[in-house]
Amino acid sequence: MRALLVLSLLLLVVPVRAEPPLLAASAANFADTLRDLAALYRQRGGAEVRVVTGSTGRLFHQLAHGAPYGLFFAADVARPDKLHRMGRAGVPQVYALGRLVLWSPSGEPLARLRRGDFRHLAMANPRTAPYGLAARQTLKKLGLWPRYAARTVRGENVGQAFEYVRSGNAELGFVALSQAVRARLPAAQLWQVPADHHAPLAQAAVVTARDPAQRERARAFLDFVLHDPAARTLIRRHGYDLPEESG
């Protein structure tokens, strides 16, 4: 009798399916920061967030064609806004302000740039990556774009631009301050580009999940990124300015 009772109880147990991780598409400059934010969120009992990285332009193209990402952390505002106007995303919200730096592992960066004693200058592709556009705007501001355009090596995103310099395939390059902070690069190797040399690097996030349950999970994580004090401190520590502190 007891054996039958145990068997009946076992048959009543329905396996609980684990929720799939929330997919968050992230611009290359913010990917490592977002992974740290996802780990902190998980420690707090939140959903698992898996980060997929690429250039803002490429991720936008994927989302516009139905990629199953629940969130999009772009390196600009324009593409999240365009997804919103296409009816494929919620309202964009600025989560951080990026900062551009010129990195030279050997020699003072700005002086070396002005002298031109290098073969290759790394930067992200201005057509697909906001940090690449900011780099081109900076060179134009300095009056150096016509001189160096042919010497640039362009990564699909700022992550690839960073790797070009780190590997020695380029002697210097325009990268994100967040990358320099994470790699613990010496301050002497960096020139922080003045804000008036390029358009602001306002970075916006947007909920792109279509499934209602996934959409709620995405909104909860985005709210954490935007408002949790520990999350905001982490973003600042990684080399970003916060929009609530600007102006």
ZINOR-V532262 format. One record per residue. N is the residue number from 1. RES is the residue in three letters. PHI is phi as a letter, one per 20 degrees, with the letter a starting at -180 (* if undefined). PSI is psi in whole degrees, -180 to 180 (* if undefined). OMEGA is omega in whole degrees, -180 to 180 (none if undefined). Layout:
BEGIN
N/RES/PHI/PSI/OMEGA
N/RES/PHI/PSI/OMEGA
END
This chain:
BEGIN
1/MET/*/-45/179
2/ARG/f/-39/-180
3/ALA/f/-40/179
4/LEU/f/-38/180
5/LEU/f/-44/179
6/VAL/f/-43/179
7/LEU/f/-41/180
8/SER/f/-42/180
9/LEU/f/-39/179
10/LEU/f/-38/-180
11/LEU/f/-26/-179
12/LEU/e/-17/-179
13/VAL/f/122/180
14/VAL/d/124/180
15/PRO/g/134/179
16/VAL/e/121/-180
17/ARG/f/130/178
18/ALA/f/141/178
19/GLU/f/138/177
20/PRO/f/153/179
21/PRO/f/150/176
22/LEU/f/125/-179
23/LEU/e/124/179
24/ALA/d/118/177
25/ALA/e/128/-175
26/SER/c/137/170
27/ALA/g/148/-172
28/ALA/g/-39/-176
29/ASN/f/-27/-174
30/PHE/d/-3/-171
31/ALA/f/-47/-179
32/ASP/f/-40/177
33/THR/f/-42/-179
34/LEU/f/-36/177
35/ARG/f/-40/177
36/ASP/f/-39/177
37/LEU/f/-41/179
38/ALA/f/-39/179
39/ALA/f/-41/178
40/LEU/f/-41/179
41/TYR/f/-41/179
42/ARG/f/-40/178
43/GLN/f/-30/180
44/ARG/e/0/180
45/GLY/n/10/180
46/GLY/e/177/-179
47/ALA/f/157/175
48/GLU/f/132/179
49/VAL/d/124/179
50/ARG/d/130/-174
51/VAL/e/128/173
52/VAL/d/130/-173
53/THR/d/156/179
54/GLY/r/-175/175
55/SER/f/152/179
56/THR/g/-41/-179
57/GLY/f/-44/-179
58/ARG/f/-42/179
59/LEU/f/-39/176
60/PHE/g/-46/-179
61/HIS/f/-42/180
62/GLN/f/-44/-180
63/LEU/f/-38/179
64/ALA/f/-22/-180
65/HIS/d/21/169
66/GLY/n/15/178
67/ALA/g/140/-171
68/PRO/e/41/178
69/TYR/e/142/179
70/GLY/e/-22/-179
71/LEU/b/152/177
72/PHE/c/113/176
73/PHE/d/97/-175
74/ALA/e/169/175
75/ALA/e/12/174
76/ASP/b/-177/177
77/VAL/d/-28/-172
78/ALA/f/-44/-176
79/ARG/f/-42/172
80/PRO/g/-39/179
81/ASP/f/-39/179
82/LYS/f/-40/176
83/LEU/f/-39/178
84/HIS/f/-45/-178
85/ARG/f/-23/176
86/MET/f/-8/-178
87/GLY/n/17/-178
88/ARG/d/5/-177
89/ALA/b/165/176
90/GLY/f/-159/-178
91/VAL/e/127/180
92/PRO/f/146/177
93/GLN/c/131/-179
94/VAL/f/125/-178
95/TYR/d/-19/-178
96/ALA/a/161/174
97/LEU/d/116/-177
98/GLY/f/161/179
99/ARG/c/135/-177
100/LEU/e/139/176
101/VAL/c/154/171
102/LEU/d/126/-176
103/TRP/d/127/174
104/SER/c/110/179
105/PRO/f/-19/-179
106/SER/c/115/178
107/GLY/n/158/-180
108/GLU/f/124/-169
109/PRO/g/-53/-175
110/LEU/f/-41/179
111/ALA/f/-41/180
112/ARG/f/-39/178
113/LEU/f/-44/-179
114/ARG/f/-37/180
115/ARG/f/-34/-179
116/GLY/n/22/-179
117/ASP/e/63/178
118/PHE/b/160/178
119/ARG/e/-42/-175
120/HIS/c/139/177
121/LEU/d/119/-177
122/ALA/e/144/175
123/MET/a/160/175
124/ALA/f/159/180
125/ASN/f/119/-179
126/PRO/f/-22/-178
127/ARG/f/-26/-175
128/THR/d/-17/-173
129/ALA/c/123/179
130/PRO/g/-34/179
131/TYR/f/-30/175
132/GLY/f/-41/177
133/LEU/f/-42/179
134/ALA/f/-37/178
135/ALA/f/-44/179
136/ARG/f/-41/177
137/GLN/f/-37/179
138/THR/f/-45/179
139/LEU/f/-37/177
140/LYS/f/-40/178
141/LYS/f/-38/180
142/LEU/e/-5/-178
143/GLY/m/24/-174
144/LEU/d/-5/-177
145/TRP/f/-48/179
146/PRO/f/-32/-177
147/ARG/f/-35/-171
148/TYR/d/-3/-176
149/ALA/g/-40/-178
150/ALA/f/-14/-179
151/ARG/e/2/-180
152/THR/e/142/170
153/VAL/d/127/-168
154/ARG/d/121/175
155/GLY/e/160/177
156/GLU/f/-31/179
157/ASN/b/176/-177
158/VAL/f/-21/175
159/GLY/f/-42/178
160/GLN/f/-37/177
161/ALA/f/-42/178
162/PHE/f/-43/-178
163/GLU/f/-33/178
164/TYR/g/-42/-180
165/VAL/f/-44/-178
166/ARG/f/-35/-179
167/SER/e/-11/-178
168/GLY/n/3/178
169/ASN/f/-14/172
170/ALA/c/140/-177
171/GLU/f/-25/175
172/LEU/b/164/-177
173/GLY/a/159/176
174/PHE/e/120/-178
175/VAL/c/176/178
176/ALA/e/141/176
177/LEU/g/-36/180
178/SER/g/-36/177
179/GLN/f/-42/179
180/ALA/f/-40/179
181/VAL/f/-46/-178
182/ARG/f/-37/-180
183/ALA/e/-4/-180
184/ARG/l/47/179
185/LEU/f/142/178
186/PRO/f/143/-179
187/ALA/g/-31/-179
188/ALA/f/-19/-180
189/GLN/e/-1/-172
190/LEU/c/143/168
191/TRP/c/117/178
192/GLN/e/117/-176
193/VAL/f/128/178
194/PRO/g/146/-175
195/ALA/f/-29/-177
196/ASP/e/5/178
197/HIS/e/-11/-180
198/HIS/b/167/177
199/ALA/f/149/-179
200/PRO/g/140/179
201/LEU/e/60/176
202/ALA/f/128/-176
203/GLN/d/124/-175
204/ALA/d/149/176
205/ALA/d/154/-178
206/VAL/b/144/177
207/VAL/f/126/-178
208/THR/d/1/-180
209/ALA/f/142/179
210/ARG/d/-35/177
211/ASP/f/131/-176
212/PRO/g/-42/-179
213/ALA/f/-44/178
214/GLN/f/-35/179
215/ARG/f/-40/178
216/GLU/f/-40/178
217/ARG/f/-40/179
218/ALA/f/-41/179
219/ARG/f/-38/180
220/ALA/f/-42/180
221/PHE/f/-42/179
222/LEU/f/-39/177
223/ASP/f/-39/176
224/PHE/f/-47/-179
225/VAL/f/-39/-174
226/LEU/e/-27/-168
227/HIS/c/-20/-178
228/ASP/f/128/-178
229/PRO/g/-40/180
230/ALA/f/-38/178
231/ALA/f/-41/-180
232/ARG/f/-39/177
233/THR/f/-41/180
234/LEU/f/-44/180
235/ILE/f/-44/179
236/ARG/f/-42/-178
237/ARG/f/-25/-180
238/HIS/e/7/173
239/GLY/o/19/178
240/TYR/d/154/167
241/ASP/e/158/179
242/LEU/d/135/-177
243/PRO/f/-30/-179
244/GLU/f/-13/180
245/GLU/d/-5/-178
246/SER/e/154/179
247/GLY/m/*/none
END
